[in-house]
Amino acid sequence: QVQLVESGGGLVQAGGSLRLACIASGRTFSGYTMGWFRQAPGNEREFVAVIPWNGGGRSYSDSVKGRFTASRDNAKNTVYLQMNSLKPEDTAIYYCAGGVITWATTPREYVQWGQGTQVTVSS
């Protein structure tokens, strides 16, 4: 079983950048598809990005495409989300998730979740 811990959230002005990290414990991390989701108050948890176990390709939601970049380092059991050109509407709790379904984009397809890290973008 994999346990996930996110870090890197914070308060940033619009147009700024943040880099989130998600560190995994457990031997199966390298075989997991890793996803990033976010949830703003009153909203459902929404897909942000997915990166397969071998790092071959990524997929992003339309709202972050061109601004966010997901990457992973299996040797460090870590997945990253580089967020550039941040907007106030990016404000949310960001979660990383692990699962076995390649290109999974819905929360129910993931089996492991981190506790989340708050990202706040001021205008």
Order of alpha helices (4+ residues) and beta strands (2+ residues): beta-beta-beta-beta-beta-beta-beta-beta-beta-beta-beta
